[in-house]
Amino acid sequence: MDDIPRQPPARSVFNGMVGVGALLVFDGKGGVTRHEPSATAPAVPLRGFKLIVGNSKSPEFKVWLREELGAFNADLLTAPSTRARCTVMEDKALVMLRVARPGAAPDDVGRQLLTLWIEKGRVIIATELNILDFLGLPRWEQSHHAPVSPADLVARLGLRAADRLEPLIEMLGDGLDEIEEALILKNHTKAQDNLEHLRRTLINFRRLVWPQRDVLNTLEIEDLSFFTAKDRLRLREASARSARMGDELQALSERAVLVHEQMIDDRAEQMNRIMLVLAAVTVVFMPLTLITGALGMNVSGIPFADHDSAFWLVCLGLVALALGIIWWMRGRHWL
């Protein structure tokens, strides 16, 4: 039984995650049709384009990329990368985006690489992400609201990536609210540990959001002949969405810095109160120590040395002196 190869899920095969990929043709008017990749290349409408989607780890798809784009460009599409970027070569563009994995948590944002080859009339996507479900292909087929151009497709990818990140950023904001509440309740130890973890998470989010904004900005301003003014406007809108998320992350970072400063101030205030108490104890007991030290000398002539009630009288005098010092310090608002 163990020697029988496992069949991939039907959904993965349907979406091009297995084998040579999936082929979609967009008519440029909001319509989209699906074709078999192995079939004869379908005709592309004058205003439309075709989309080829494949798994970057699939051997069959890698072979197809090498035959279609050449070894160098195929390696660019399938090579692992850590940051989003946009590279323009002649009248073509290579775009790399990083998308949060579905079901990711703010403290563990898994990233999936999304690499696009964009040219006039064709877009090729190499990714391990189930891109057709990510984009919502069934909704496009029902509503006739599919992308009308390659730039529109890239812009929608950017917006879908932002949709996955926004709930996570809101959770980070809620976490910062809980840290501030813990500070009000004087639970500084828990608040500090949570704040350090949150600040590291914010750094990871900024590394994910800001490069994506730069990618969309770069693609917008590049002189690609098949980009229209409307295409650039869509890219600008997607870039602005990423920029807003970046601004929100920056605001959260600034709040986290203020919360950290508040922690430092609270600790300094607590230390000042402790030092004030220690100083007051020292001021109170210093004259008492001096008197008891003088009365405890082993020499003759100490007053009331033979008196039966001398010890209690001295103790009563020390208590009165201590109360007098405390009253004097409170009168000067030192306590």
N, C-alpha and C positions, 0 to 999 in steps of 0.2 A: 504493500500500500504506500510506503514512503517513497518508492521509486516512481510513482505516477506524478507527472508534473502538474502543478496547480494551475488551474485556469484563472486568468485575471478577471476581475469583476467586469460585468457587461457594461457598466456605466463608464469605466475607464477606457474600454475599447471604443465605445461610442464617441467619447470626447477626445479621442486621439492620444491618450496617455500611453497606449501600447501600440507597437508597430510603427508604421510610417507616418502616423498622425491623422489629422482631420483637415478637410478642405471646405471652406465656406466662400461663397461668392456674394458680395454685396452689390446691389444695383445702383447705389448712390442716391436712392430716393426713400430709404428706410426699410427696404426689403432685403431678405437674406435667404439663400438656399444652400443646402448641404449636398456635397458630392463625395463620392468615393475617391480617395487619393490615388488609387491605382488605375482609375479610369482615365479616358482621354481628357486632356486638359479642357475644361469648359470655357466657353466664350465669356469674356468679361465685358459688361456694358461700358459704354464710352465714359460715363461719369462714375462708374463703380470701381471696385477693386476686389481682389481675392485675398483671403487669409488662410495661411497654412499654419497649423498648430501641431506641435509634437513634443514628446518628452525628451528633455536634454540628455537623459541617461539611456535612451533607447538606441541600441546598435543600428536598427533599421533606419531610424530617423537620422542618425549621424551619417550613415552612408548616403542617404538622399541629400543631405545638406552639402556634402563634399561634391557630389555630382552636379548640384544646382549652383552652388556659390563658390566652389573651389575650396581647397584644403585650408587656406589661411582664414578666409571669412567664416568657414564652418567652425574652426577652432575658436574664433572670437565669440561665436554664438553659444558654444557649449562649455567654454572655460569657466570655472568657478570664479566669483568675484565677491568682494566684501563691501563695495560701495556702489551706489547708483552713479551713472555717468551717461553722457551723450557725446558720440563721436560722429562727425559728418565727413563722408568720403565722396568727393565729386557730387553727384546728385542723389546720394543715398545716405541713410543715417542708421547708426547702431545705437540703440537705447537700452540701458540696463536699469531696471527698477527693482526695489526690494519691497516685498509685501509681507505683512504680518500673517502668520499661519492662522487658519480658522481655529477658534476656541482658545487663542493665546491669552495669557494672563499678563497684567502689567509688569510683574516681576520676572516674567520669563517669556519675552516676546520672541518666538521663533520667527525667522525670516526665510522667505522663499524667493529665489532669484527669478526674475522675469526679463528675458532678453528678446529684443525685437529688432528685426531687420526691416527697414522701411525704404521703399522705393516707389516709383510711380506705378500705380496699378497693383501693387502687391505688398503684403506684410507677412513676415515669417516670425513666429513666436516659438522660442525654445525655452521650456520651463518644466519643472516637476509639479507645478501648480495645475489643478484641474481648471484650466483657464475658461472653458466654455461655461461651466457652472459659476465660476467667479464673475464673469461678465453678465450672466443671466440670459443665455441664448434663448431658452423657451419663451421668455417674456418678449424678446425682440420678434420672434416668429409670430406670436399672437397679436402683438400691438402694432406691428409694422413700423417699429421705431428703432431700427438698427443704425449703427454709425453710417454716415454718408461719405466718409473719407478716411484715409489713414490717420490724419491728425485728429479727427473726431474719435477714432478708436483709442489712440494714445491718451487723449484727454479723459475718456471714460475709464480707462485703466487707472489713471491717476486719481480720479474721483472714487472709484471702488476701493482703492488702497486707503484713501482717506476715510472712507466709511468704516473700514475695519479698525482704524486707529482711534477714531473719535470716542467710542465707548471706553477704550482703555485710558485715554487721557482724562475723561471724566472720572474714572475710578481713581486715578492719581490725585485729582483734586479732592475727592472725598477722603482719601487717605491723609492728605495734608490737613483737612478739617479735623479729622480724628486726632492727629498729633497736637494740634492747637488746643483741642478740648482736654487732652491728657495733661498739657502744660497748666491749664487752668485748675485741674484737679491735683496739681503738684505731683504727678506721676512722671518725674523727669527721666528716670532710667529707661522706662519703656518708650517714652517719647523720643529720646535720643537715638536708641537703636532703630526705631522705625524711620526716623528722619534720615539717618545715614543711608539706609536701604533705599528710601524714596529718591534721594539725590542721585544715587548711582543709576537708578532706573530712568530718571529724567535725562541723564547724559546719554544713555542708550537710545532713548526716544529721539533726542535731537540729532543723533547720528543717522537715524532712519528718515526723519522728516526733511531736514534742511537740504541734503543732497538731492532728494526727489524734487523739491522746488527748483533747484538749480538746473536739473535736467529739463524740466518743462520750460523754464525760461530760455535755456539754450536752444531747444528745439524751436521755440517760437521765433527767435530772432535770426535763425540760420536761413540762408537764401536757397531754399529748396523750391525748384520750379513748380512742383505740383501742389504746393501749399497756397491756399487762397487767403484773402483777408479774413473770411469767416473762420477758416481753420485756425488761424493765429489767435483769433478772439477766443475760440474754445480752449486752446492751450493756455491762454492767459487766465481764463476763469479757473481751470484746474490748478494752475500755478498759484493763483490767489488763495485757493482753498488750502493748499499745502502751507502757504505763508501764514494764513490765519492760525493753523494748528501750531506752526512754529512759534508764532507770537504768544499763543496760549501756553506753550511749554516754557517759553522764556518768562512769562508772568508767574508761572508756578515755581520756576527756579528762583526768581526774586523773592517770592513769598517764603520759600524754603530757607533762603539766606536770612530773611528777617526773623523767622522762627528760631533759627540757630542763634542769632544774636540775642533774641529774647531769652533763650536757654542760658547763654553766657551771663546775661544781666541778672537773671534769677539766681544763678549760682554765686555770682559776686555779691549780691544782696544777702544771700544766706550766709556766706562766709563773713561778711561784715557784721551781721547780727551775732554770729558766734564769737567773733573777736571782741565785740563790744561787751558781751557777757563775761568773757574771760578777763578783759581789762577791768570791768567793774568788780569782779571777785578779787582781783589783785589789789585794787585800790582799797577795798573794804578790809581785807585781811592783812595788808602790809602794816598799818599801825598796831593792829592787834598782835601781830607776830613780834613787833618791836617791844611792846609792853610785856608780853609773856616771856620774851627772851631776857629782858632786864630783870624781871622778878624771879627768874629761874637761875640766876647766877649763884654759885656756891661760895658766897662771901658773907661776912657778917654785916649787920646794919640794915638788912632789908626790912622795910616797914611792915608792921603787922605779921611778922614771921611767927610769933607765938600766939596770935589771936585765934580763937576757935572758929570764928565765922569769917576769917579773912579770905579764904578761897571762894566762898559764895559771893562775898562782896566784890571781889575782883571780877568774877564771872559776870555778875550783874552790871558792873561798870563797862566790861568789854561789849556786852550785848547793847547797852545804851549807846556806846560809842559807834558800834556798827550801824545801828538804826539811825543815828545822827548823820553818819556819812552817806547812807542811802538816801535820807531825806534831802540832804544838801545836793546830791547828784541829780535827783529827780527835779529839784527846784531849778537847776541849770539845764534841764532837758537833756541830760546825758544818758538817762535811762528811759 
